[in-house]
Amino acid sequence: MTATLKVALLGCGTVGGEVARYLDTHADDLAARIGARVELAGIAVRRADLPRPGVPEHLITTDAHELALRPDVDVVIELIGGVDTAGELIRTAFSHGASVVSANKALIAAQGTSLHEAAAAAGADLYYEAAVAGAIPLLRPLCESLAADRITRVFGVVNGTTNFILDKMEVLGACYQEALKEAIQLGYAEADPTADVEGHDAAAKAAILAGIAFTTRVRIEDVHREGITAITSADITAAKALGYSVKFLAVCDRGADDRSVRVRVHPAMIPAGHPLASVRGANNAVLVEADAAGQLMFYGPGAGGAPTSSAVLGDLVAVGRNKLAGVTGFGSANYAGLVLRPMAEVSTRCYVRLEVTDAPDVLASVATVLARHGVPIETSGRSGCSLALVTHQATDGALAAAVAELRGLDHVHEVASLIRIEGTDPAP
Amino acid sequence: MTATLKVALLGCGTVGGEVARYLDTHADDLAARIGARVELAGIAVRRADLPRPGVPEHLITTDAHELALRPDVDVVIELIGGVDTAGELIRTAFSHGASVVSANKALIAAQGTSLHEAAAAAGADLYYEAAVAGAIPLLRPLCESLAADRITRVFGVVNGTTNFILDKMEVLGACYQEALKEAIQLGYAEADPTADVEGHDAAAKAAILAGIAFTTRVRIEDVHREGITAITSADITAAKALGYSVKFLAVCDRGADDRSVRVRVHPAMIPAGHPLASVRGANNAVLVEADAAGQLMFYGPGAGGAPTSSAVLGDLVAVGRNKLAGVTGFGSANYAGLVLRPMAEVSTRCYVRLEVTDAPDVLASVATVLARHGVPIETSGRSGCSLALVTHQATDGALAAAVAELRGLDHVHEVASLIRIEGTDPAP
């Protein structure tokens, strides 16, 4: 075997380090899979002086641009994160026909369409399996294995940090702050956890998933986003008592009209027996519903250096084979052009907890308001000054209008919780 | 779009009928995915006079050979099943450079290597995602997405019929014959259920999975096979009492020496909290363990016309795209050439139930025999003339020798059950 595939690595943090080491230790396997030996052309880093055990020192450079521009580089692996610089470097790679493997969900969610256009114009590939659900093979099965099926729903836990936090709250009875603190200590959350706990990370992944599943352009701004910071121990306890588990979900579903799609990330109660309820720790799991295939589930580690590197290297094999064969892979397809519909039109059941006065007619006045907005109450329970309701299916718009009016009632001090209930009905 | 992809369909039963209808109803989507319109060139059937709603009658022929041989056919979809005729038809397709999509696990397990050689010689593709785990994207993720990872174990429920039967026995307390009867009535089992309940179907799938996961040639004869016909209600009850669920498993694992592989299908007890324990009805689920990716799970419908057609059509899209680009896909790789090791070397824990006399020293003599063969007892429980044991890890060879000797003991009337315990330890 004389062919060589020259690879440039941009970024050498947790994932990049794993990739660099794996390229060395599994060189023969990779060569057998790709049909060419992989040669690492360079590793761009911000600080050259950090210790990087097992990473070839002579390949380290601080000039990422020059490395991405090298005409002998066949494939650029982008692992530096962030949007603007990473996007420029990827375009630089395409400018001389190099293919790109990336793990950068924020970038793909922000610029996926234009990056795919640049890749197509260059006759190059852009793969990013690692950007969603870490090691779990998900994007390629969605895009390729299910290419002939009509996907109706993609639904799952795609952020390990928030799942770790909610899981700790549920299993150990920890409060949100305690669980977050432990997640940071164990390295499951960043010191600034905003991107995870406010749902930005999940929203980017949801945009990517929906775009692929529905062959429609979905921007991160199209994704309705609520984080988990308002979830309390009382919510977790209430969910348990009702037979539910609180999970932070990404939900992408096709409208019943077959012309629209709704994409959202928010905490939700799901039945304790639901497959997603048993997703523990920092794992991810995604359910895919399709006309012919039925309901499929993909489960596994959602993050971490080694799992992410598995997905990156799997992409490298595919991109490398394509490069040698002179072809490109599936690329991006937006031909369906479904219309993005707002959250107000999404219909769910909902758990609502109100802090109320002890007047005997509180439930009557609350129920009257809800009924006027077309939000029927399924069950209600009162404990002291806390009134908990579960509503029947209603649109988010109707619910929001009803809740706004509830806030104005004399008997209602506070709308303490509002958590949607998912996983109890087929896709709308 | 002027390009056309001509497809011949061999077989028009449950799956074939779904495929033919889908090619018609989803023609535009398929064209967008493939980059060419699919034209059905012909549909070969055994009996032309059966009613086939939604299937274009003028394309029906009883001459499969002539259809597979047509030089204008780009892709042959083989859904007739069986080994010899199907194999000949696929070779006929390759003879003029057509690519092949098949759902035929028995054929691939028996002739996969030589068929892949014929495909490679012809510059054609041979894809068979539907052959294992129905609609679940599994073979391509194993072969492609995880191409760069080192898979250590593939482990799961790959036969829907037997899972349906065991599930009925567990959930409803049915006996084996009742559960089998219901499976036949509901269409989950054939009138002659031998291929499923004796494990031939699962063994073929295990051979295919192991071959792909370990890039090693695995023949169906290499697979240790035990069916589920000996499982009784008493076994299910005993498993429950011990906190286990009885599942029919396919287990493919890499030896600790990294040079060997063991492949087996047999019933096993797994912990009730194990992800595979909650596989209900006729669903399939496969766990994949890899060095970098960690533990992944793939779950979904394992059989049925629509789910299987989803996998067949997904393959058609890939094969069609390759055809248009003038390339072939991953193909088969046997470069690792691991050595197949016999069941006697596999180490598991085991549940053993003996019918014994009421002599007080029965346990002592049984334990002495087991100890002599290096099979330590973990727990034991006696109820009347029934002595139940759970052993520590021991090789199957040692266990078999011990059991043979137990059969000769005066105090032992019968070795009533012998069920391995899985899912409690990391891969050996």
Interface residues (C-beta under 8 A of the other chain):
Chain A: E18 Y22 H26 D29 L30 A32 R33 E129 A135 I136 P137 R140 P141 E144 S145 L146 A147 A148 D149 R150 T215 P275 S278 A290 D291 A292 A293 G294 Q295 L296 M297 F298 Y299 G300 P301 G304 A306 P307 S309 S310 A311 L313 G314 L316 V317 A318 R321 A325 G326 V327 F330 A333 Y335
Chain B: E18 Y22 H26 D29 L30 A32 R33 E129 A135 I136 P137 R140 P141 E144 S145 L146 A147 A148 D149 R150 T215 P275 S278 A290 D291 A292 A293 G294 Q295 L296 M297 F298 Y299 G300 P301 G304 A306 P307 S309 S310 A311 L313 G314 L316 V317 A318 R321 A325 G326 V327 F330 A333 Y335
